[in-house]
Amino acid sequence: MRIHKLPLLLLTALAVSAAGYSQTLFTYGAKTVSKDEFIKAFNKNPDTTGDRSEKLKQYLDLYVNFKLKLQAATDEKLSNDPAYKAEADNFRTQLTENYINEQADINGLVKEAFLRSQKDILLAHVFVEVKPEGDTLPGYNRISEAYNALKAGKDFSAVSAEYSSNAAVDPAKGVIGYVTVFTLPYAIENLVYSLPPNTYSNIYRSKAGFHIFKNLGERPAVGKRKVQQILLAVPASFTPEEKAKITALKDSVYHLLKSGASFDKMVQEFSAPNNNYDPSNIIEVGVGQYSQDFEDKVFALKNVGDISEPFENEYGYNIIKLLETMPVNKDESDVMARARLQERVEQDNRLSIARDALIEKWKKQIKYTPATYNAKDLAAYIDSSLKKGRALTAFKGITPNTILFSFAKERISADKWFQYNKDIREMAPYDQHNPDVLMNQFVKTSADKYYRAHIEEFHPPVAAQLKEFNEANLLFSVMDKHVWSRAAEDSVGLKNYYNQHKDQYKWQPGVSAVIFSSSSKEVIDGIAGAMARNAKDWRAIAEPYSEMATADSSRFEDGQLPLKQPVPMQKGYLSKPEQNETGDTYTLVYVFDVFKDPGQRSFDEARGMVINDYQQVLEQKWITELKKKYPVKMNDAIVNTL
């Protein structure tokens, strides 16, 4: 039989390739580590200096020790520690939230919000109210008549005045006022921002009724204003005489302000408090937050410090003072502004809408499968169980174990549906609970919960990050148990190690000094002046500044002082106040004494260094014990291919 060479060569190459992914690099105890796993670990943070093969072999020792420590942590069941579990759960939750936000395109939502924030839209509508429990057909017929009138060319304001059922619409002829991003519910915002200027929408159904929206015009976004308000309240119960007194008072207050009276003082003396109960009556006013006439007065003020003339609204007479203009951010690359915008997106329902839409996609991934059961019997079972306050053993052919639907690895039974109903009714006892709506919510909630619990099955990068975090967490726990805490607590061992290695703990030439630091130049200048007069009393000098400055006295080796200029080896030297490179701290140094020769550190002075060195001794001893417990065997042939 003749063998063709090309297929044979291909088979050989494939075999070698497949073997390469399963080559065992080393074993420890009964565990194996492949060359591929090791290379992947090295490539996460590779050392690119020098010869790569040498760096790989150096890293091999570290990786062996890492695997030994992890095995010890596993055998010691450190993952059962409540603190470990809490950290693992918190990380998993954060990682899951971030991934789901990515799926929901949070970056796209933030970009959309930024673009919409750049303009304000003057909005009007025709509104036909519909009672929640009422017949919607008359309302729909009326809004349809209005829509047909608009199509026939009738003026929008006239149509709004004629057809709108809400009395608040008529005086303004349908004008809502200016709106911007986040002013309206997201669904309406989408509709409004899709309208070109001077065009109107199709009929829109909201919870309140039917609408037709019109974009009356657009302007560049005006942002927000911070104002202080004097409100001279005129309740509806006031008699004409009482209102006349307030009318005279507002003129007197305005005259006093124009004559230089303190606005703060006038607020405290005459103004009714705002709804936010801030005694200073300072509020931020953004587009679409207040009535249009109030906003118009606020945004008419041009310069900080400007004061409006008294004007009347439904609450009484207002006088406002402009404290700050807050323009809309126009730089999409501004990190802080983007973070604030993302926070608004996360708080708004637009993100929850996007995430809710994902659930339908997830239901296919998690293999959502409805079960067969008698819906009427289930409803009777739930009603009876709710009356009893517990899931009944059986009723109308339904038991707590009756399966309602399932996912790939979980079945959802009637007892969970009962508990969901019970919880909903406890949270909202007076609401109407439509069984079909509730079941739809229950399926979505269950699907969301299942997807989150199994997210690593659907997204490998999440699984890799969870594994990496949990291993790092375990490594920290086992190192703390066997090395770090043990070294710090072994006072006898530390002192013995210090006495055996005293020569390692020497002071190099340097100075004893005090370092003063503060974010205030005035504070440092004040300390410098006092130190120049009497440095011996440095503690008394520092005391009055304890809330604004720090004072650190110690021995410092040459080059350790935090100054740009070298400190001369001179007793009594006082540096000039110096600003650090970032500009947020000022530093001053005074030298008490000079040490030109090396000197022995006491145990207390060397304690930090001793602990560090002793930890390394304990770690090496522990690793030796681990290698006996989990014998390490290298595959030299594979090691040589690194």
C-alpha positions as a printed Julia matrix, in Angstrom:
642×3 Matrix{Float64}:
   0.0     0.0    0.0
   1.33    3.43  -0.94
   1.34    6.15   1.77
   1.06    9.78   0.65
   3.69   11.92   2.4
   1.69   15.17   2.68
  -1.18   13.8    4.81
   1.35   12.01   7.0
   3.31   15.22   7.57
   0.1    17.08   8.42
  -0.91   14.41  10.93
   2.54   14.54  12.52
   2.42   18.33  12.78
  -1.03   18.25  14.35
   0.08   15.61  16.83
   3.12   17.67  17.86
   0.96   20.79  18.13
  -1.61   19.02  20.32
   1.13   17.56  22.49
   2.62   21.03  22.99
  -0.5    22.16  24.81
  -0.43   19.23  27.21
   3.32   19.04  27.91
   3.88   18.67  31.64
   6.45   21.15  32.88
   6.51   19.98  36.5
   4.49   18.13  39.09
   3.97   18.82  42.79
   2.43   16.05  44.81
  -0.31   14.62  42.64
  -0.81   17.88  40.67
   0.61   18.73  37.24
   1.45   22.08  35.62
   1.7    22.32  31.84
   4.16   24.4   29.89
   1.24   26.29  28.37
  -0.17   27.28  31.79
   3.26   28.48  32.92
   3.9    30.53  29.76
   0.48   32.2   30.08
   1.23   33.13  33.69
   4.64   34.57  32.73
   3.19   36.58  29.85
   0.74   38.42  32.09
   3.59   40.56  33.46
   6.73   39.55  31.55
  10.17   40.8   32.47
  11.4    42.11  29.09
  14.92   42.93  30.26
  17.74   40.53  29.38
  17.47   37.06  27.92
  13.86   35.76  27.82
  14.79   32.11  28.4
  16.77   33.06  31.51
  13.89   35.17  32.8
  11.52   32.24  32.25
  13.71   29.91  34.26
  14.01   32.47  37.08
  10.23   32.85  37.08
   9.84   29.08  37.22
  11.11   28.98  40.83
   8.61   31.68  41.82
   5.77   29.87  40.07
   6.58   26.56  41.76
   6.48   28.29  45.16
   3.2    29.99  44.21
   1.56   26.64  43.37
   2.85   25.07  46.59
   1.43   27.91  48.7
  -1.93   27.72  46.94
  -2.1    23.98  47.55
  -1.37   24.55  51.23
  -4.14   27.16  51.41
  -6.54   24.73  49.72
  -5.67   21.84  52.05
  -6.01   24.13  55.07
  -9.48   25.15  53.81
  -8.73   28.86  54.08
 -11.41   29.51  51.45
 -14.0    28.66  54.14
 -12.97   31.71  56.18
 -15.88   34.23  56.36
 -13.6    37.16  55.52
 -12.31   35.36  52.42
 -15.84   34.52  51.32
 -17.01   38.1   51.83
 -14.16   39.5   49.72
 -14.71   36.9   46.99
 -18.45   37.64  46.9
 -17.87   41.41  46.78
 -15.4    41.09  43.91
 -17.72   38.77  42.03
 -20.6    41.22  42.43
 -18.5    44.16  41.21
 -17.11   42.2   38.28
 -20.58   40.97  37.29
 -22.03   44.48  37.48
 -19.24   45.85  35.3
 -19.66   43.11  32.71
 -23.44   43.48  32.57
 -23.03   47.25  32.21
 -20.7    46.61  29.29
 -23.32   44.35  27.7
 -25.92   47.06  28.25
 -23.56   49.46  26.43
 -23.18   51.88  29.31
 -20.45   53.68  27.34
 -22.94   54.24  24.51
 -25.53   55.53  26.98
 -22.99   57.93  28.52
 -22.01   59.21  25.06
 -25.67   59.64  24.14
 -26.31   61.57  27.37
 -23.26   63.79  26.71
 -24.43   64.65  23.19
 -27.96   65.4   24.4
 -26.6    67.54  27.24
 -25.2    69.96  24.68
 -28.61   71.39  23.75
 -31.9    72.35  25.37
 -35.23   71.82  23.57
 -38.26   74.07  23.98
 -41.06   71.53  24.28
 -44.83   71.71  23.93
 -47.49   69.02  23.9
 -51.11   68.19  23.44
 -52.13   66.13  26.45
 -55.28   64.09  26.97
 -55.47   62.67  30.47
 -56.64   59.08  31.05
 -57.59   57.81  34.5
 -55.69   54.61  35.45
 -58.91   52.71  36.07
 -60.9    54.42  33.29
 -61.77   53.59  29.7
 -58.94   54.66  27.39
 -60.98   54.71  24.17
 -62.53   58.21  24.64
 -59.07   59.6   25.37
 -57.58   57.92  22.33
 -60.38   59.2   20.12
 -59.83   62.76  21.39
 -56.03   62.7   20.85
 -56.64   61.22  17.39
 -58.88   64.17  16.56
 -56.12   66.5   17.72
 -53.57   64.68  15.6
 -55.79   64.89  12.53
 -56.26   68.62  13.15
 -52.47   69.08  13.19
 -52.13   67.08   9.99
 -54.74   69.37   8.45
 -52.46   72.32   9.22
 -54.05   73.74  12.37
 -51.75   75.73  14.72
 -50.21   73.56  17.48
 -50.98   75.96  20.32
 -54.59   76.22  19.16
 -54.9    72.44  19.02
 -53.37   72.11  22.48
 -55.75   74.7   23.91
 -58.75   72.99  22.28
 -58.04   69.33  22.94
 -55.85   69.12  26.06
 -57.81   67.9   29.06
 -55.3    68.99  31.69
 -56.16   72.5   32.87
 -52.49   73.27  33.51
 -51.77   72.99  29.79
 -54.25   75.59  28.59
 -52.72   78.83  29.98
 -49.38   78.06  28.34
 -51.04   76.69  25.19
 -49.21   73.42  25.66
 -45.73   74.85  26.28
 -43.88   72.7   28.82
 -40.7    74.78  28.69
 -37.09   73.94  28.0
 -35.93   70.4   28.69
 -32.55   68.71  28.54
 -31.06   65.29  29.19
 -32.45   63.58  32.33
 -35.38   66.05  32.53
 -37.93   63.59  31.14
 -38.49   59.83  31.42
 -36.04   58.12  29.09
 -38.66   56.87  26.62
 -40.06   60.4   26.18
 -36.53   61.84  26.04
 -35.76   59.48  23.15
 -38.86   60.65  21.34
 -38.23   64.35  21.95
 -34.56   64.26  20.92
 -35.51   62.52  17.69
 -37.75   65.44  16.65
 -36.24   68.07  14.34
 -37.11   71.67  15.3
 -40.69   72.73  14.49
 -41.94   69.16  14.05
 -44.35   67.13  16.15
 -44.44   63.46  17.15
 -46.9    60.67  16.61
 -49.36   59.9   19.41
 -47.51   58.72  22.54
 -49.13   56.76  25.38
 -47.79   57.4   28.9
 -49.15   56.24  32.25
 -50.94   59.57  32.59
 -52.58   59.61  29.17
 -51.94   60.44  25.52
 -49.49   63.04  24.2
 -48.35   64.68  21.0
 -45.01   66.44  21.52
 -43.58   69.3   19.49
 -40.03   70.63  19.31
 -40.62   74.41  19.26
 -36.93   75.19  18.94
 -33.45   74.5   20.3
 -30.63   76.42  21.95
 -27.11   75.58  23.16
 -27.36   74.14  26.68
 -27.32   76.81  29.37
 -26.21   74.48  32.19
 -27.14   75.3   35.79
 -27.17   78.33  38.04
 -26.66   78.52  41.79
 -28.87   81.22  43.3
 -29.92   82.49  46.7
 -33.59   83.23  47.1
 -35.71   85.52  49.24
 -39.26   84.21  49.22
 -41.95   86.41  50.73
 -44.73   83.86  50.99
 -48.3    84.79  50.07
 -50.52   81.81  51.01
 -53.87   81.48  49.24
 -55.57   82.08  52.61
 -54.24   85.68  52.84
 -56.74   88.52  52.82
 -56.23   91.43  50.39
 -54.91   93.51  53.3
 -52.34   90.83  54.24
 -51.21   90.51  50.64
 -50.89   94.31  50.36
 -48.51   94.27  53.35
 -46.31   91.65  51.65
 -46.42   93.66  48.41
 -45.13   96.73  50.26
 -42.55   94.62  52.1
 -41.04   93.19  48.91
 -40.47   96.73  47.61
 -38.81   97.72  50.9
 -36.56   94.65  50.91
 -35.55   95.26  47.3
 -34.76   98.92  48.07
 -32.58   97.86  51.03
 -30.7    95.38  48.83
 -30.07   98.0   46.17
 -28.76  100.27  48.94
 -26.17   97.66  49.95
 -27.94   95.55  52.57
 -26.65   92.01  53.06
 -28.61   89.46  51.02
 -27.84   86.82  53.66
 -29.26   89.05  56.37
 -32.42   89.74  54.34
 -32.87   85.97  53.81
 -32.6    85.27  57.53
 -34.91   88.14  58.47
 -37.68   87.93  55.89
 -37.61   84.79  53.75
 -39.68   81.65  54.1
 -37.48   78.51  53.98
 -37.01   76.55  50.76
 -38.23   72.98  50.45
 -34.65   71.79  51.05
 -34.73   73.51  54.48
 -31.36   75.13  53.84
 -31.47   78.25  56.06
 -29.37   80.13  53.5
 -32.0    79.42  50.81
 -29.33   78.49  48.25
 -30.52   76.28  45.4
 -29.19   74.92  42.12
 -31.49   75.58  39.18
 -31.23   73.41  36.09
 -33.3    73.21  32.93
 -36.7    71.63  33.45
 -36.52   71.53  37.26
 -38.75   74.52  38.09
 -41.57   76.4   36.42
 -40.6    78.11  33.18
 -41.24   81.64  34.5
 -38.93   80.99  37.51
 -36.21   79.53  35.27
 -36.49   82.5   32.92
 -35.82   84.9   35.81
 -32.85   82.82  37.01
 -31.19   82.54  33.6
 -31.83   86.22  32.85
 -29.23   87.14  35.51
 -25.94   87.59  33.67
 -23.21   88.28  36.23
 -22.41   86.73  39.6
 -23.82   89.04  42.27
 -26.72   90.29  40.13
 -30.05   90.6   41.95
 -33.43   90.3   40.26
 -36.32   92.7   40.77
 -39.13   91.19  42.84
 -41.35   88.87  40.79
 -44.46   86.93  41.68
 -45.2    83.24  41.33
 -47.67   80.82  42.89
 -45.84   80.87  46.25
 -45.47   84.63  46.68
 -42.83   87.22  45.79
 -39.28   86.19  44.92
 -35.99   88.06  44.82
 -33.01   86.03  43.65
 -29.26   86.6   43.63
 -26.9    84.83  41.21
 -24.08   83.1   43.12
 -22.51   80.9   40.44
 -22.91   79.93  36.79
 -22.27   76.25  36.04
 -21.92   75.75  32.29
 -22.41   72.36  30.67
 -19.19   70.41  30.13
 -18.26   70.47  26.44
 -15.15   68.27  26.67
 -16.1    64.63  26.13
 -12.6    63.56  27.23
 -12.95   65.21  30.68
 -12.58   62.19  32.99
 -14.24   63.72  36.06
 -17.17   65.11  34.09
 -17.64   61.75  32.38
 -17.66   59.99  35.76
 -20.41   62.32  37.0
 -22.4    61.74  33.83
 -22.0    57.96  34.15
 -23.26   58.16  37.74
 -26.4    59.93  36.47
 -26.85   57.25  33.79
 -26.53   54.49  36.41
 -29.11   56.19  38.64
 -31.49   56.84  35.75
 -33.86   54.21  34.37
 -32.15   54.19  30.95
 -29.53   51.73  32.21
 -32.13   49.48  33.85
 -34.13   49.51  30.58
 -31.05   48.42  28.63
 -30.24   45.74  31.21
 -33.84   44.54  31.24
 -33.65   44.03  27.49
 -30.6    41.81  27.99
 -32.64   39.3   29.99
 -34.49   38.14  26.88
 -31.11   37.38  25.29
 -29.89   35.65  28.45
 -32.99   33.41  28.59
 -31.75   31.63  25.47
 -28.21   31.28  26.85
 -29.36   29.86  30.17
 -31.88   27.57  28.41
 -35.04   28.96  29.93
 -37.8    26.36  29.47
 -41.41   26.87  30.64
 -42.99   23.82  32.25
 -46.53   22.53  31.75
 -48.95   23.13  34.63
 -52.55   24.22  35.21
 -52.45   28.04  35.53
 -55.85   28.22  37.28
 -54.81   25.59  39.81
 -51.56   27.49  40.42
 -53.46   30.75  41.01
 -55.77   28.97  43.49
 -52.77   27.4   45.22
 -51.05   30.78  45.6
 -54.2    32.53  46.87
 -54.81   29.83  49.46
 -51.15   29.77  50.53
 -51.12   33.56  50.92
 -54.21   33.4   53.13
 -52.52   30.76  55.29
 -49.22   32.66  55.26
 -47.23   29.63  54.14
 -46.8    27.4   51.1
 -49.45   24.67  51.37
 -48.48   21.01  51.06
 -50.87   20.62  48.11
 -53.9    22.37  46.63
 -55.78   21.87  43.36
 -53.13   19.54  41.98
 -50.24   21.91  42.76
 -47.54   21.17  45.36
 -44.54   23.25  46.48
 -42.37   21.09  44.21
 -44.4    21.66  41.05
 -41.97   22.94  38.41
 -42.98   26.2   36.73
 -39.92   26.7   34.53
 -36.28   25.7   34.44
 -32.81   26.82  33.42
 -29.83   24.71  32.38
 -28.92   23.71  35.94
 -31.87   24.82  38.06
 -35.6    24.2   38.36
 -37.93   26.87  39.7
 -40.81   25.46  41.68
 -44.14   26.7   43.06
 -42.8    27.31  46.57
 -40.41   29.97  45.19
 -43.28   31.56  43.26
 -45.29   31.68  46.5
 -42.42   33.34  48.36
 -42.05   35.91  45.58
 -45.76   36.77  45.81
 -45.56   36.98  49.59
 -42.54   39.35  49.47
 -44.16   41.59  46.84
 -47.35   41.93  48.86
 -45.44   42.74  52.03
 -43.51   45.49  50.23
 -46.6    46.94  48.5
 -49.7    45.71  50.35
 -52.1    48.25  48.81
 -51.11   47.86  45.16
 -53.05   45.89  42.57
 -51.04   42.76  41.72
 -51.78   41.4   38.27
 -50.77   37.69  38.3
 -49.58   37.72  34.68
 -47.45   40.83  35.23
 -46.04   39.36  38.44
 -45.18   36.06  36.75
 -43.36   37.91  33.98
 -41.38   39.83  36.61
 -40.68   36.6   38.5
 -39.28   34.92  35.38
 -37.08   37.95  34.66
 -35.86   38.16  38.26
 -35.09   34.43  38.34
 -33.3    34.56  34.98
 -31.24   37.55  36.09
 -30.28   35.82  39.33
 -29.33   32.6   37.53
 -27.25   34.39  34.89
 -25.31   36.29  37.56
 -24.68   33.09  39.53
 -23.3    31.34  36.43
 -21.78   34.27  34.56
 -18.35   32.67  34.2
 -19.96   29.89  32.12
 -21.01   32.44  29.51
 -18.04   34.79  29.61
 -14.57   33.17  29.96
 -12.75   36.47  30.81
 -14.92   36.75  33.93
 -13.99   33.21  34.94
 -10.29   34.05  34.47
 -10.54   37.23  36.55
 -12.45   35.47  39.32
  -9.84   32.7   39.42
  -6.99   35.2   39.51
  -8.57   37.28  42.3
  -9.47   34.26  44.43
  -5.97   32.8   44.07
  -4.43   36.13  45.09
  -6.8    36.28  48.04
  -5.86   32.74  49.1
  -2.17   33.52  48.69
  -2.52   36.55  50.95
  -4.34   34.5   53.59
  -1.83   31.65  53.64
   1.18   34.01  53.62
  -0.3    35.97  56.5
  -0.87   32.76  58.46
   2.56   31.21  57.93
   4.84   34.23  57.42
   3.68   37.81  57.97
   1.65   37.61  61.2
   3.85   34.86  62.53
   6.99   36.99  62.09
   5.43   40.09  63.64
   4.17   38.13  66.67
   7.39   36.17  67.32
   9.15   38.74  69.51
  11.7    36.21  70.8
  12.57   35.04  67.3
  12.89   38.64  66.09
  15.28   39.62  68.87
  17.36   36.5   68.38
  17.57   37.21  64.66
  18.57   40.83  65.37
  21.31   39.77  67.81
  22.68   37.24  65.32
  22.75   39.77  62.45
  23.47   43.1   64.17
  26.01   44.09  61.56
  23.23   44.27  58.97
  21.41   47.01  60.88
  23.64   50.08  60.89
  22.84   53.72  60.57
  24.67   55.32  57.66
  25.98   58.91  57.95
  23.13   61.39  58.28
  21.33   63.72  60.64
  18.68   63.79  63.31
  16.03   66.28  62.24
  12.4    67.32  62.38
  10.33   67.61  59.18
   7.32   69.94  59.13
   4.74   69.48  56.33
   1.55   71.36  55.49
  -0.68   72.11  52.53
  -0.64   75.77  53.58
   2.33   78.01  52.77
   1.18   80.48  55.45
   1.35   77.74  58.1
   4.86   76.63  57.05
   6.04   80.25  56.92
   4.7    80.77  60.45
   6.51   77.65  61.71
   9.73   78.72  59.94
   9.66   82.1   61.65
   9.12   80.54  65.08
  11.88   77.92  64.51
  14.33   80.65  63.49
  13.73   82.35  66.83
  13.83   79.32  69.14
  14.21   75.87  67.56
  14.61   74.11  70.93
  10.9    74.58  71.59
   9.89   72.86  68.31
   7.21   70.75  70.02
   5.57   73.85  71.51
   5.85   75.56  68.13
   4.18   72.62  66.38
   1.32   72.26  68.88
  -0.9    75.18  67.71
  -0.6    73.91  64.13
  -1.43   70.26  64.91
  -4.61   70.35  62.79
  -2.87   71.97  59.81
   0.67   70.55  59.82
   2.62   67.39  60.71
   5.95   67.18  62.53
   8.12   64.07  62.14
  11.35   63.88  64.14
  13.8    61.03  63.59
  17.27   60.11  62.39
  17.6    60.26  58.6
  20.38   58.87  56.48
  22.0    61.01  53.83
  19.56   61.55  50.95
  16.41   60.53  52.86
  15.12   64.02  53.64
  12.23   65.06  51.36
  13.86   68.17  49.9
  14.97   68.9   46.35
  18.19   70.56  47.5
  20.8    68.54  49.5
  20.73   69.28  53.23
  24.18   70.36  54.51
  25.68   68.28  57.32
  25.36   71.2   59.71
  23.91   71.22  63.21
  21.17   73.85  63.6
  20.51   74.11  59.87
  17.01   75.41  59.02
  15.88   74.96  55.43
  13.75   77.41  53.52
  10.09   76.36  53.05
   9.94   74.26  49.87
   6.97   73.28  47.69
   6.82   69.72  46.38
   6.59   68.86  42.67
   2.8    68.4   42.67
   2.33   71.73  44.44
   0.1    70.45  47.23
   2.58   70.31  50.14
   5.15   72.64  51.69
   8.07   71.22  53.68
  10.5    72.64  56.25
  13.51   70.82  57.84
  15.5    71.63  60.96
  18.7    69.66  61.78
  19.29   68.81  65.46
  22.51   66.87  65.16
  24.95   65.44  62.59
  26.29   61.86  62.4
  29.32   61.59  60.13
  30.09   57.96  60.94
  27.95   54.81  60.72
  26.26   53.75  63.98
  24.47   50.73  65.36
  20.68   50.74  65.16
  18.91   49.58  68.29
  16.41   46.75  67.99
  13.5    49.21  68.11
  15.12   51.39  65.42
  15.73   48.36  63.19
  12.5    46.52  63.97
  10.88   47.09  60.56
  13.94   45.81  58.7
  14.33   42.87  61.09
  10.71   41.82  60.56
  11.19   41.97  56.79
  14.35   39.82  56.9
  12.87   37.39  59.42
   9.81   36.94  57.2
  12.08   35.78  54.39
  13.71   33.24  56.7
  10.32   31.89  57.8
   9.12   31.77  54.19
  12.13   29.77  52.99
  11.74   27.34  55.89
   8.05   26.94  55.1
   8.7    26.35  51.39
  11.21   23.62  52.29
   8.5    21.94  54.37
   6.0    22.3   51.5
   8.39   20.65  49.05
   8.62   17.68  51.36
   4.85   17.53  51.65
   4.28   18.05  47.91
   7.41   16.72  46.16
   8.31   18.77  43.09
   9.54   16.96  39.97
  10.75   18.92  36.96
  10.46   17.64  33.4
  13.97   18.7   32.38
  13.36   18.03  28.7
  10.47   20.52  28.68
  12.28   22.99  30.97
  15.1    23.14  28.44
  12.63   24.24  25.74
  11.68   27.38  27.66
